[in-house]
Amino acid sequence: MKCQICNKEMRVVNNFHLDMHKISILDYKCMFPNVERYDPDVLDIIGKKSRENNVGKKRPQWIKDIMSKVRKEKIANGEIITPFMTMNKFGENNPAWGKHRSNEQIRELKEHNSKMMADAHERGLNYKYGKFYSNKNDKIFLFRSSYEEKMFDILEELECINNYEYETVRIPYLFEGIERHYIPDFLVEFIDGTKVIMEVGPRTFKLYPSNKTYAKFNAAELFCDKRNWKFSIVSEDSLDRLSNMDNSVNCWNDLKPFCHNVVGNDERDGLKSERISG
């Protein structure tokens, strides 16, 4: 029996060990759904102890009455909170009653919800939730589409990529006179120091972008130019080609032909939205 992350031999992959990897037991089960966490001998020992402790046997009614009485007293004293009590925390019973979110908290919440709704609309049937463990970053990321899941695999496999971040960049832009923020998918750093913001999405991102998407991409390109970064769009076609690449690539210039550039100059001339500097 061994941990699937560090290959350490052990009898039980427990929460104390997984704390070293900064993940929970639930995360471990999601990452390795077909792998047992217990050595078969340990399961036999647990089963034997359970039988010795009369686990599964019915309690006498007089014991049930005592346990029920103790539980009711603890509920009355506030020592136990039942699911029914948490479901009915409305109005003044809600801990958040009377508290106000700051403008920054409201803005971040709106951005998060907008991002999720935009993803659901633009990615259609490829809208998908899941968790991905990154060895390069030693952390778990949450993805929201099959495109993003595939991109995580690519970023992990390519040796020319040093590390990457997910949804950590906020780019301001103006659309229809309102200041908004665009949160691209990935910020990728190559071993030569080049940084590239990559937006992963369907082919329509490149072929039929809306005016709002134009505004986002234009703002992203300006944002990257000021920092000497690059901006690129990765469609499903790009993902297929990148998945078939070997590790002979050494830098961003080797990958660039497999990704899409931002909308062309002729298309940008027809854009009727404003943008602000990053």
VEXDREN-2710 file (C-alpha; in Angstrom, 1 decimal):
% VEXDREN-2710
k/r/px/py/pz
1/MET/0.0/0.0/0.0
2/LYS/1.5/3.4/-0.9
3/CYS/0.5/7.0/-1.3
4/GLN/-0.2/7.8/-5.0
5/ILE/1.3/11.3/-4.7
6/CYS/4.7/10.6/-3.1
7/ASN/4.8/6.8/-3.4
8/LYS/5.6/6.4/0.3
9/GLU/4.8/2.9/1.6
10/MET/2.2/2.8/4.4
11/ARG/-0.6/0.8/5.8
12/VAL/-3.2/3.7/5.7
13/VAL/-3.2/6.9/3.6
14/ASN/-4.8/9.0/6.3
15/ASN/-5.6/12.7/6.7
16/PHE/-2.4/13.3/8.7
17/HIS/-0.3/12.2/5.8
18/LEU/-2.4/14.1/3.2
19/ASP/-2.0/17.3/5.2
20/MET/1.6/17.2/4.1
21/HIS/0.4/17.4/0.5
22/LYS/-2.1/20.1/1.4
23/ILE/-5.1/18.1/0.3
24/SER/-8.1/16.5/2.1
25/ILE/-9.2/12.9/2.0
26/LEU/-12.0/13.9/-0.3
27/ASP/-9.5/15.5/-2.7
28/TYR/-7.4/12.4/-2.7
29/LYS/-10.5/10.2/-3.5
30/CYS/-11.3/12.6/-6.4
31/MET/-7.8/12.3/-7.8
32/PHE/-7.5/8.5/-7.4
33/PRO/-11.1/7.2/-7.3
34/ASN/-10.1/3.5/-8.0
35/VAL/-7.3/3.3/-5.4
36/GLU/-7.9/2.0/-1.8
37/ARG/-6.5/4.0/1.1
38/TYR/-6.3/1.0/3.5
39/ASP/-4.1/-2.1/3.4
40/PRO/-6.4/-5.2/3.3
41/ASP/-5.0/-6.4/6.7
42/VAL/-6.0/-3.1/8.2
43/LEU/-9.6/-3.5/7.0
44/ASP/-9.7/-6.9/8.7
45/ILE/-8.5/-5.4/12.0
46/ILE/-11.0/-2.6/11.8
47/GLY/-13.8/-5.1/11.1
48/LYS/-12.7/-7.3/14.0
49/LYS/-12.7/-4.4/16.4
50/SER/-16.1/-3.3/15.2
51/ARG/-17.5/-6.7/15.9
52/GLU/-15.9/-6.8/19.4
53/ASN/-17.5/-3.4/20.2
54/ASN/-20.9/-4.6/19.1
55/VAL/-21.0/-2.1/16.2
56/GLY/-24.2/-2.7/14.2
57/LYS/-26.1/-4.3/17.1
58/LYS/-29.4/-2.7/18.3
59/ARG/-29.2/-0.8/21.6
60/PRO/-31.8/-1.5/24.4
61/GLN/-34.6/1.0/24.6
62/TRP/-33.5/2.3/28.0
63/ILE/-30.1/3.4/26.5
64/LYS/-31.9/5.0/23.6
65/ASP/-34.1/7.0/26.0
66/ILE/-31.0/8.3/27.9
67/MET/-29.2/9.3/24.7
68/SER/-32.3/11.1/23.4
69/LYS/-32.7/13.0/26.7
70/VAL/-29.0/14.0/26.6
71/ARG/-29.2/15.2/23.0
72/LYS/-32.3/17.3/23.7
73/GLU/-30.6/19.0/26.6
74/LYS/-27.5/19.8/24.4
75/ILE/-29.7/21.2/21.7
76/ALA/-31.6/23.4/24.3
77/ASN/-28.2/24.6/25.6
78/GLY/-26.9/25.4/22.1
79/GLU/-24.2/22.7/22.3
80/ILE/-25.6/21.0/19.2
81/ILE/-26.9/22.7/16.0
82/THR/-29.3/20.5/14.0
83/PRO/-29.6/20.7/10.2
84/PHE/-33.2/22.1/10.7
85/MET/-31.8/25.0/12.7
86/THR/-29.2/25.9/10.1
87/MET/-31.9/25.8/7.3
88/ASN/-34.0/28.3/9.2
89/LYS/-31.5/31.0/9.8
90/PHE/-33.4/33.7/8.1
91/GLY/-33.7/37.4/9.1
92/GLU/-32.2/38.2/12.5
93/ASN/-31.4/34.5/13.0
94/ASN/-28.8/34.7/10.2
95/PRO/-25.2/35.3/11.4
96/ALA/-24.8/37.8/8.5
97/TRP/-27.8/39.8/9.6
98/GLY/-27.0/43.5/9.8
99/LYS/-23.5/43.0/8.2
100/HIS/-22.7/44.7/5.0
101/ARG/-20.2/43.6/2.3
102/SER/-17.6/46.1/1.2
103/ASN/-17.6/47.4/-2.3
104/GLU/-14.6/45.3/-3.0
105/GLN/-16.3/42.1/-1.8
106/ILE/-19.4/42.9/-3.8
107/ARG/-17.3/43.5/-6.9
108/GLU/-15.4/40.3/-6.5
109/LEU/-18.6/38.3/-6.0
110/LYS/-20.1/39.8/-9.1
111/GLU/-17.0/39.0/-11.1
112/HIS/-17.0/35.5/-10.0
113/ASN/-20.7/35.0/-10.8
114/SER/-20.3/36.7/-14.2
115/LYS/-17.3/34.4/-15.0
116/MET/-19.3/31.3/-14.2
117/MET/-22.4/32.5/-16.3
118/ALA/-20.2/33.4/-19.2
119/ASP/-18.4/30.1/-19.1
120/ALA/-21.8/28.2/-19.1
121/HIS/-23.1/30.2/-22.0
122/GLU/-20.0/30.2/-24.2
123/ARG/-18.8/26.6/-23.5
124/GLY/-22.2/24.9/-23.8
125/LEU/-22.0/21.1/-23.6
126/ASN/-18.3/21.3/-22.5
127/TYR/-19.2/23.0/-19.3
128/LYS/-17.8/20.7/-16.6
129/TYR/-16.7/20.9/-13.0
130/GLY/-13.8/19.0/-11.6
131/LYS/-10.6/19.0/-9.6
132/PHE/-7.0/18.7/-10.9
133/TYR/-3.9/18.1/-8.9
134/SER/-0.8/20.0/-10.2
135/ASN/2.6/18.5/-9.4
136/LYS/4.3/21.6/-10.7
137/ASN/2.4/23.8/-8.3
138/ASP/1.8/21.3/-5.5
139/LYS/-1.9/22.3/-5.2
140/ILE/-5.4/21.4/-6.4
141/PHE/-7.1/23.5/-9.1
142/LEU/-10.9/23.6/-9.8
143/PHE/-11.7/23.6/-13.6
144/ARG/-15.0/24.5/-15.1
145/SER/-14.9/22.9/-18.6
146/SER/-13.4/20.0/-20.5
147/TYR/-11.2/22.4/-22.3
148/GLU/-9.6/23.6/-19.1
149/GLU/-9.2/20.1/-17.9
150/LYS/-7.3/19.2/-21.0
151/MET/-5.2/22.4/-20.8
152/PHE/-4.2/21.4/-17.2
153/ASP/-2.9/18.1/-18.6
154/ILE/-0.9/19.9/-21.3
155/LEU/0.7/22.4/-18.9
156/GLU/1.7/19.6/-16.6
157/GLU/3.3/17.5/-19.4
158/LEU/5.3/20.1/-21.3
159/GLU/8.7/20.4/-19.8
160/CYS/9.3/23.9/-21.3
161/ILE/6.7/25.3/-18.9
162/ASN/8.0/26.1/-15.5
163/ASN/4.7/26.9/-13.7
164/TYR/1.3/28.4/-14.2
165/GLU/-1.5/30.1/-12.4
166/TYR/-5.3/29.8/-12.9
167/GLU/-7.7/32.8/-12.8
168/THR/-5.3/35.0/-10.8
169/VAL/-5.1/38.0/-13.3
170/ARG/-7.7/40.7/-13.4
171/ILE/-7.7/43.0/-16.5
172/PRO/-9.8/46.2/-16.5
173/TYR/-11.7/47.1/-19.6
174/LEU/-14.6/49.3/-20.7
175/PHE/-17.7/48.1/-22.5
176/GLU/-20.8/50.1/-23.2
177/GLY/-19.5/52.8/-21.0
178/ILE/-19.2/50.6/-17.9
179/GLU/-15.9/49.6/-16.3
180/ARG/-15.6/45.8/-16.0
181/HIS/-12.9/43.2/-15.2
182/TYR/-11.8/40.3/-17.4
183/ILE/-10.4/37.2/-15.7
184/PRO/-8.5/35.1/-18.2
185/ASP/-7.9/31.4/-17.6
186/PHE/-4.2/30.8/-17.3
187/LEU/-1.0/32.8/-16.7
188/VAL/1.8/30.5/-17.9
189/GLU/5.5/31.0/-17.2
190/PHE/8.1/29.2/-19.5
191/ILE/11.5/28.1/-18.5
192/ASP/13.1/31.0/-20.5
193/GLY/11.1/33.5/-18.4
194/THR/8.4/34.3/-21.0
195/LYS/4.9/34.8/-19.5
196/VAL/1.8/34.2/-21.6
197/ILE/-1.8/34.7/-20.7
198/MET/-3.9/31.9/-22.3
199/GLU/-7.6/32.0/-22.7
200/VAL/-9.1/28.5/-23.3
201/GLY/-12.4/28.2/-25.1
202/PRO/-14.3/27.0/-28.1
203/ARG/-13.6/27.8/-31.7
204/THR/-16.2/30.6/-31.6
205/PHE/-13.8/32.6/-29.5
206/LYS/-11.7/33.0/-32.6
207/LEU/-14.2/33.0/-35.4
208/TYR/-17.3/34.7/-34.0
209/PRO/-16.4/36.7/-30.9
210/SER/-19.0/39.1/-29.6
211/ASN/-18.2/42.8/-29.2
212/LYS/-17.8/42.2/-25.5
213/THR/-15.3/39.5/-26.1
214/TYR/-13.4/41.8/-28.5
215/ALA/-13.2/44.3/-25.7
216/LYS/-11.8/41.8/-23.3
217/PHE/-9.2/40.5/-25.7
218/ASN/-8.1/43.9/-26.8
219/ALA/-7.7/45.0/-23.2
220/ALA/-5.8/41.8/-22.5
221/GLU/-3.4/42.4/-25.3
222/LEU/-2.7/46.0/-24.1
223/PHE/-2.3/44.7/-20.6
224/CYS/0.3/42.2/-21.7
225/ASP/2.1/44.6/-24.0
226/LYS/2.8/46.9/-21.0
227/ARG/4.4/44.0/-19.1
228/ASN/6.2/42.4/-22.0
229/TRP/3.9/39.4/-21.8
230/LYS/2.0/37.6/-24.5
231/PHE/-1.7/36.9/-25.0
232/SER/-3.1/33.9/-26.9
233/ILE/-6.3/32.0/-27.4
234/VAL/-6.3/28.2/-27.2
235/SER/-9.3/26.6/-29.0
236/GLU/-10.3/22.9/-29.1
237/ASP/-8.2/22.6/-32.3
238/SER/-5.2/24.1/-30.5
239/LEU/-5.7/21.7/-27.6
240/ASP/-5.7/18.7/-29.9
241/ARG/-2.4/19.8/-31.5
242/LEU/-0.8/20.7/-28.2
243/SER/-1.7/17.3/-26.8
244/ASN/0.2/15.5/-29.6
245/MET/3.4/17.5/-29.1
246/ASP/6.5/16.0/-27.5
247/ASN/8.9/17.6/-25.2
248/SER/11.3/18.7/-27.9
249/VAL/9.7/22.2/-27.7
250/ASN/11.9/24.6/-25.6
251/CYS/10.1/27.9/-25.4
252/TRP/6.9/29.9/-26.2
253/ASN/8.0/30.5/-29.8
254/ASP/7.9/26.8/-30.4
255/LEU/4.3/26.6/-29.1
256/LYS/3.0/29.9/-30.6
257/PRO/2.2/28.4/-34.1
258/PHE/-0.2/26.0/-32.4
259/CYS/-2.3/28.7/-30.7
260/HIS/-4.4/31.6/-32.0
261/ASN/-3.5/35.2/-32.1
262/VAL/-5.9/37.9/-30.9
263/VAL/-8.4/39.2/-33.5
264/GLY/-6.7/40.8/-36.6
265/ASN/-6.3/44.5/-37.2
266/ASP/-9.1/44.7/-39.7
267/GLU/-11.5/43.2/-37.2
268/ARG/-10.3/45.5/-34.5
269/ASP/-11.1/48.6/-36.6
270/GLY/-14.8/47.5/-36.5
271/LEU/-14.8/47.2/-32.7
272/LYS/-17.2/49.7/-31.2
273/SER/-16.2/49.3/-27.6
274/GLU/-13.8/51.2/-25.4
275/ARG/-10.9/49.9/-23.5
276/ILE/-8.9/51.3/-20.7
277/SER/-5.2/50.7/-19.8
278/GLY/-4.3/48.0/-17.4
END
